[in-house]
Amino acid sequence: MPILVMGFGAPYRLIMNDKTNKNQIRLVLLINHGLFRTSLARLLAAETDFEVVGECGTSAEAIEILNASPIDIILLDFDLSAGQPANFISAAQAAGFQGRFLVVAETADVESSTAVLDLGASGIFLKSEAAERLVQAIRHIATGAIWVDERVIRLLADQYLNQRFRWSERKSLLLKEQEQKVLTGILDGLTNKKIGSRLGISESYVKSIIQRLFTIAGVRNRSQLVRLAIKH
């Protein structure tokens, strides 16, 4: 049964269910446009593998929801260029949230896209895409993979096309063939399991290779690795 909670500013909804399917992807919608938020909540709630745990319009309200219930993915609908998603991601992580972030934006630029990926966002989705693509992106991210709109990837690639790419402070560092293949799988948006299946190696071995890539690149997560690899 939905519970109306008075938060900071406009009220938000924290949706409490008596029974929770552990296989469902638990979502919070942080969207400052009320009508769009309600419409999106209805769209996502219609999917049997999604559970919309809460809807809110401010970062403070979202943090309250995160403290009250376990969440898998937060959808952020804010202006990327204003730096709002990056600010919230930092605040949520400081509050102990270990789930995933999907930024839903009207437009994207190099600086803001780089910032949210560096902070560990699992995806950037542009609103001009179809609704079914958003559903696909959420499911994709829930597996541990990365979803970045192709136009954002082209934007970042164009920006860094003529810049020198450095994996570390060393002047030259070449990846081994298997490391290159695993990196390609990450860029293709594959999960560790699917990368292992493609290469004929175990999922645990894929994880160890990814950890080596993190060390080589000097990054902490897949989002940062993707952003850095796009520069290459």
N, C-alpha and C positions, 0 to 999 in steps of 0.2 A: 504494500500500500504506500503510495507517495506521501512523503511528509514535507510540509512547507516549513522551511527554516529561514528565519530572518537573519541575514548576514549583513555585510557592509554594503550599503546602498540598496539596490533592488533585491528582493527575495530570490532565493535559489531553491532548487528541488534536490533533496537527497532521497533517492528511491530505495526503500528498504523492502527486501523480499524475504518471505519466510523460508523459502527453499532456494538454494543456489546451486546451479549446475556447475561443477568444477571444470567442465570442458568449455564453458562459455568464456568469451573474451569480455572482460569487465572494463567499461568505458566511462570516462568523464568528459563532458563537453564544456570547454571554457570558451564561450562565444559571447561577445558583447552585444550582438544584435539579437534581440529577443525573438522576433518572428522567425529568423533563420535558425536560431537555436532550437526552437520548438519543432520546426519542420524537419530538421536534421535528426533530432531525437526520435521522432516518429519513424523516419525512414530506417534508422539503424535498429530500433527496437523490433522492427518487423523481421529482422534476420534472426533465425533460431539460435545461432551460435554467438549472438551479441547480447550483452546485458548493459543497458545504459544505467549506471549506478547513480549518476548525478548530473545536473545541468546548472551552470552558473555563468555570471557575466563579468566577474572580477577575479583577479589573482588571489585575493584574500579569501574569498569564498571557496575557491578551488582548494586552497591549502586546508581549509576546514574539512572539506569532504575527504581529502587524502588522509587526514588524521583519523577519520571516522570509519573508513572502510577500505579494504584492499582493492587496488586498481591495477589493471594491466597496461592500459594505454590512455593517455590524455590527448584529446584533439584540441588544438589551439587555433582559433580563428582570430588572428590579430594582424595588424599591418606590419609586415616584415621590416619595412624601411624605418619604422619608428623604434625598432629594437625591443618591442614588447615581448615577443616569444623568448628571446634570449634572456631577458630579465626574469621571466617566470620560470624558465628551465633552471636557472641558477637558484632561485628561491625554493623551488620544489625539491631539488637535489639537496640543498642545505637543510630542508625539513626531513630528509631521510627517504624520499621517494626513490625507488629503484626500478620503476616501470619504464615504459617507453613513451616517447613524445612524437606526435604527428602534427606538423604545422600545416594548416590549411590557409592559403593566402590568395589574395586577388592577383598580385604581381610579386616578383622577387628580383632582388639585385644581388650582385656579387658579394658585397660586404656583409649584408644581413644573412644571406644564405650560408656563407662561410662561418659566420658567428654561431648560428644554431647547430650546424653540423659539428663544429669544433666542440660545442658543449655536450654533444651526444644525442641530438635529435635523430630519430630513426627514419624520418621522412619529411619531404616537402611536397605538398599536393596543391596544385593550382585549381582554383574554383571553376575554371573554364572546362575542366574535364567532366565527363559524365558521372552520374551518381553511382552507377555500378562499378566504375573504376575506383571510387573512394572505398567501397565495400571490399574490393579486391586488395587495395593498398593496406587497409586495416588488418585483414587476414594475413597478408604477406609479412607485415611488421610483427605480428603476434608470434610468428615462427622464429623471430630473431634476425630476420633479414632487413635490408635497407630499401626504402622506396624513395627515389628522388625523381621528380618529373623530368622528362627528357629535355625540355626547354631550359630547365635550370642547369642540367648537366652541360648543355651546349653553351650556356651563358658563362659558366665557370671555366670551361675548356677554352673558349675564345679569349677570356681575360688573361689566362696564363699561357697562351699559345707560344708567345715569344719570350717567356721567362724561363730561366734555368731552374730545373727541378733537382732538389737535393734531398735524398732520403736521410742523410745525417750530416754531421760536420765534416765527414770525410769527403775528399774531392770526387771519388768515384766508388760506386758500390753497385754491383750487378746482382740481381736476384737469381737464384737457382731456378731451373726449369719448372720444378714442381711448385715452388713458391709463386712463380709467375702464373701458373695455371690456377692455383688457389685464389690468387688476387683477381684473376679474370672472372672466376666464379662469383666472387663477392661483388664485383662490378656488374655482373649479370643479374644480381639480386637473388642468388641462390642461397639456400640455407646450408649449414655445415653438412647435414645429411645428404643433400642433393649434390653438393660439391664432391663428397666422398664417393657417391655412386657414379658420378661422371668420370672421376679419375681412377676408380677401382681401389680406393683406400678406405680405411675405417674413419668413422666420424671423429673419434678421439685423436687420430693422427692429423686430421684436418685442423682440429682445435690447436694442436701443438704448433702446426705451421703458421696459423694465424697469430699465435702468441709471438712467434719469431718475427713475423711481419710488423707487429706492434713495436717490438724492440728495435728493429731495423729503422722503422719510420719515425720512432720517437713519439708514438701516439698511444692513447689509452683505450680507444674503442673503434668499432667498425665505421662509424660515421666519419670520424677524423681520418681514418685510413682511406675511405672512399674519396673524401675531399682532397686529400693529398695526392692520391693516385690520378685524379682528374687533371691535376697540374702537369702530369708526366707527358 
